[in-house]
Amino acid sequence: MAENLRKSAFPKSIIDPYHPTVGLTDRAAYKLSSRSRMWLICVCVGIAGLAVSLIGLVMDKIEHTHVFFPAYLIAWTFCTSISVGAIFFVIINHLTKARWSIVIRRIFEGLAFSMPMLAILSIPILLGIHDIYHWSHAELYTPGSPEFDQIIYDKRVYLNAPFFIARVLLYLGVWSFISWRLWTISIKQDVEGDPMAPVEFRKLSAWGLAVMAVTTAFASFDLMMSTDPHWYSTIFGVYFFAGAFSTSIALATFTALLLQKQGDSLKGVVNKSHYLDLGKFMFGFTVFWAYIAFSQYMLIWYGNVPEETIWYRHRLEHGWEYLSAALLAFHFVLPFVILISQGAKRILPLLAIMAVWFVVMQWLDHYWLVAPSTIFYGGKHAAMSWVALSAAVGMFALYYGVFLYRMGRHSLVPYNDPRFEKSLHFHQ
């Protein structure tokens, strides 16, 4: 290993496994602006938001409610979905040997490597299983008990706390390892110029894509779908992936635009042709998300199985129908109308607004998926929990602040990639 590439000690290695290497390049466009302290502001806001959310935990104990842990789950899965989407983006681009995306690849790698930190932040979810997941209540599995549930009892081999925790740890371990390898190979390529790095990337991505597909599907079943253990959908994993992938692209697009707006960072590196392709991805995957959402709804509606239809019924009455309609209008119709034009995707301020819009809609979608089954059990009393809002702001601000800190320690682009120059001059 080169002398300039030194490993960080634990626990700092969870944030970044290497000491800063940004000093190895003299190109201002490849560095985060030294004047930027946005990461520190975000981290402070994140800590404050999560601290405010803890008030909800105290109120849960006093009022015998179950709000904090489901709200925390929504915020955590929202941020985790972004990192999952980023991993998919990086490994797919390595497998297809895409050139256009190399200049923005480091941003996706940085988002992906948030996974070890998210693994640590998952601890409250594992501690709050009883408050989040109805199937974790022991009385449901006791024949003769007033609370006995035959459907949940029949799923006891899969839905039990020890096996659930083991699966979640497996998902997080696999995701953390893949994101760590993607990050470390890329940083080593900057420092050492290893000609075998592209081969390592493709080998990792070849098995990584299959593993990510399986673990993402099962993780979505376990973490989100099982909040309503009577309900099931075999397409739910694809639905989760569609939202995760589009949101990671949206956040990476916003980040690139933000860095260019702040100073010299990425100036002359990411051009309008790159943004046009990112806009195409955003447009394409909002259509894909809507297609999967409609396919799931249509098949369940047509099958008319009570255990399946009740899930939608909870979201189409007692006020939840307005949130359902808002998701249709603002997560699909509005982005579709705005981004369908190629000219609109070349208007960078509009693209930045739509990128933020996609991120907000992803959180709202996660709220719609989880809240009616947990915070407002049984779909009654539609409302927006302030604990869910503070947890979302706190978790995302912390997530984004640590990401910006990590990006400031290394080059913003993989400038030693053999195809970097071709990506730099990509035009269409």
N, C-alpha and C positions, 0 to 999 in steps of 0.2 A: 504494500500500500504506500502511496506517495506520502512524503513527509508533510505536505500541505493538507492531507486528509486525515484528521484525527477524530476518533470516536468520542461522543459525549458520554458522560457518566449518567447512571440512573439516579434520579428519575427524569433528568432533562432529556434523556434519549427517547422518552415517550413523545416528546414534542418534536425533537430533531435528533437523529442518531449521530450526526456529525457536527463538528465545530464549524463555524462560518467559513465559507470559501468564496464569499462575494468579492474579496480583495484580489482575487486572481485575475479578474477582468477589469480593464480600464474603460470599457464602453459604458457610458452613463445610461444608455437605453436598456442595458441588460441588468440594471440594478434598481432596487426600490429606492425612491428618493430619500436621502438621509434626513430631510426635513420632516418626513412623515412620522407622525406619532399616532396615527389612526389606530394601530393595533392596540396601543395602551388604552385609548379611549374606549375601544370596543371591549377589552378585557374588564375594565372597571365597570362599564355598563352591565356586562354579563354577570359579574359577581354580585352587583347590586340587585339585578333582576332575580337571580336565584335566591338571594337572601330574602327579598320580599316574598317570594313564593313559599319560603319556609313558614311564613305566618299562616299560610293555608294548612300546613301540617299541624301547627299548634291548634288551629280552629277545628281540625278534624278530631283531635283528641278531646276537645272540650264539648263539641256539638255532636260527636259520634257520627260524623259524616265520612265520606270516602272521596275526596276531591283531589288532594295533592298528588298522590301517586299516579292516578290516571292522567292528570295534567302534565306531570313530568314525563310519562310515557309518550304522550303526543309530541312534546318538544324534543325528546331524545330521538324518537323514530324519524321525525322530520329532518333533523341534522344528519342522522345516520344514513337516511335515504340519499342525501346529497353525496356523501362519500362513496356509497355503493354505486351510484350512477357514474361518479368520476372514475372508479376502478374499471367499470365496463367500458367507458369511453377510451381509456388509455390502452387496455388490452385489445380492444377491437381495432384501434388504429395501428397497433403493432402487427397484428395478424394480417391486416390488409395492406401493410406497408404504405400507409397514407403519408404523403409528403406535405400537403397543405396545412395540416394541423400541428406540425412539429413546433412552430413558434409559440403556440399556446399550450403545448403539452405539459410544461412545468406547472402551470396553474392547476391543471387537473390532477397532476401528481401530488401537489401540495394539498388539495382538497381530499384526495384519497388517503394520504398519510395522517389525516385527523383520526383515523380509525383506532389506533392505540389509545388515544385520549378518550374517545367515545366508549371504549371498552371499560375504562376506569369509571366513567360517568354512568355506566349501566348498573352499578351496584345498588342504587336506590330502587330500581325496578325489581331486582332480584329479592331485595328485602321487603318490598311492598306487594309481593305476589297476592297475598290474601285480600288486599284492597283493590287490586286491579282485575284479577281473574276469578270469575264466579266459580269456575270448576275446581278451584283450590280448596273449597270449603268441605271439610271432612264429612259433615252430615249428609251431603248429597250422595255419598257412596254407601250409606248404611241402610240396608233393606229394613223396612218397617218404620223408619224415621219419617216424621211429617215432611221433612225437606228432601226425602229421597227422590232422585231424578234418574229414571231408567236410561234415558238417552246419554246422559253424562256418565252414568255407571258403565255403559257399554264401551265408552271411550277411555276407561281408566288406565289401560295399559300404556296409552300414549299421553293422556292428559293427567300427569301427576308431577308434583313439584320437583323431585330429584331428577327425573328424566328431562323435564323442561329446562332446569338450570344447566344440566349437562349439554343440552342442545344449544342453548344460547351461548355458552362459553365456547363451544365448538365453532359456531358461526363467527363469533368475534375473533377467535384465534386465527381462523383461516383468513378472514378478511384483513386482519392486522398483518399477517405474514405476507400476503400478496402485495398489499400497499407498501409495506416496508421494503420488499425486494424491488418493486418498481421505483421507489424513491432512491434507494441506495445505489442501484445500478446506474441510474440517471446522473446522480451527483458524481459518482466515480468516473463516469464518462466525461464530465466537464473537466475534472482534475487530471485524469490520466490519459484521456483520449483513447480508451480501450477499443480497438477495432472489432472485438468480439461482442461488444455490448448489444448491437442489434440482434445477434444470434441468441444471446441470453434472454433478451426481451421476448423474442418470439417463442422460445422454449417455455418460458414462464407463462406466457399468454395462451399457449396451446392448451395446457391442462387447466390453466386458471379460468378460462372462459367457461368450461364445462362445470368446474367446481363452483364458480360464482353463480351460474344459472340455477344449480340445484340448491345451494345454501340460501340464496335470495328467496326462492320460492318457499322453502320450508320456514325460513325466518319470518316471512310475511304471514304465513299461516299461524305460527306460534305466537308472535308478538302482537299482532293486530287482529287477525280473524278469530282467534280463540277468545277474545274478549266477549264474544257471543258464542258460547260453545255448542249451541244447538244448530248454528248456521254453518254452512260450508259452501265453498265455491272453488272448483279446480282451476279457474282462470284468475284467481285473486293474485297469485304470484306475478303474472304478466301485468296485471293492473298496477301493482306496486312498482314493478320495474319501469313501466312507461312514465310514471310520475317522477321516479328517482332520476332517470336518465335525462329527461327534459329539464328538470330543476338544476342538475349539475351543470348542464350546458348554459342555462340562463345565468347562474351565479358566476361561472367562469367568464362569460361574455361581459357581465357587469363589472367584474374585477378588472379585466383588461381595459375597458373604457375608463374606469375610475383611475387606474394607475397612469394612463396616458394623460388624463385631465389634470392630474396633480403636478406633474413635472416632466422630466425627460424620460421617465420609465416607459419602455416599449415604444418610444417614438421612432417611427420609420421601421418598426418590426412587424407589428400587427396592422394590416391595411384593410381597406374597405372590402376587398375580395374575401379575406378571412372572415370578416364580420358578416358578409353576405351568406357564407356557408353556415356559420353559426346560427344565423337567423333562419336559414332553411331547416336546420335541425330542430329549432324551437317550434317552427310551424308544423313540420312533419310529425313531431311527437305529441303535439297537442291534439292533432287529428287522430293519431294512434291511440292516445289515452282515451279519447271520446269513443272511438270504435270499440275498444275493449270494455269500457264502462257500459256502453249500450248492449254489447253482446252478452255480458253477464246479466244485465237486467232483463233483456228479452228472453233468454233461455230460462231464467228462473220464473218469469211471468208466465211463459208458455207451459212449463212443467207443472206449475201450480201445486208444489209440494209445501205443505204448511210450515215445516221446519226451515224452508228457504225463504218463502215469501214474507214471513213475519219480520225478517231483518229489514226489508224495504218498507214494510208497513210502518215500522217504528220511525222511519225517516221520511214518511209522506203524510204525517199527521202531527197534531199537537205543536205546531209551529215549525217543525223540522222541514216541512215541505218548502218553506221559503229559502232555507239554506240549500236544499237540493236544487231548487230552481236557480239560485245564485251561482252554484257550481257549473250548471249547464250553460248559463249565460256568460259568465265571466272567466271560466276555465277553458271554455271551448269556443263559443260563438264569437265573443269579442276578439280574442287573439286570432281566430281564423280570419275574420273580416279585415283586421288591421295588417296581418303579416302575409296575406295571400299575394299581395303585390310585391314584385321584385324591387321596385323603387322604394317601398316603405322599409325594406330590410337594409337599404343603403343609407337611410337617415339615422345617424348614430344616436342622437338624443332620444329619438323614438324607440330605437332598439334597447337603449338603456332602461327606459321606462317599462317596456314590455318585459325585460329581464327581471326587474324587481317585481313586476306583476306576477310572473310565473312563480317566483319564490313564495310570495304571499298566498297565492292560490294553492300551492302544495301544502302549506301548513293548514289552510282552511279545509282542504280535502282530508288530511289526517284527523282533524278535529271532527269532521263529519263521520269518519269511519269509526272512531273510538268513543267519543263523548256520549252518544245516545245509549251505548251499551255499558258504560261505566259511571261517568260523572252523573248522568241523568238516567239511571238504570231503567230499562224497559222502554226507552224512547220518550218518556213523558217530560213535560216541563222544559221545552226547548229554551235555551239561554246560552249566553256566552260567559263562561266562568273567568273572573279576573285572575284567578290563580293560573289558569291555562295561558292567559295572555302574558303574565309576568314570567312564567316559566319559559314560554316561547322566546320572548325578548331576551331573557337572561341566557338561555342555552345557546341561541343563535349568535348573540353578540360575543359570548365567550369563544364559541366555535370559530367565528370569523376573525376575531382578534388574534387568537393563537395561530390561525392559518396565515395571517398577514405577517406576524412575527417570524414564522418559519420561512416565508418567502423572502423576507429581508435579509436572511442569513446566507442566501445563495443566489446565483444568477437566476434571473426570471425566465431565461430561455436555455435550452440544452444546446449551447453554441458549438459543442464538439461533435454533435451528431453529423454523420457524413452527408446527410441530405438536408442539413439546416439551410444552406445557401439557396437550394431550390425552393424551400418553403418560404424563405425570406422574400423571394422575388415572385411569389405566387400571384397571378392575376387572372381574372376572367371577365 
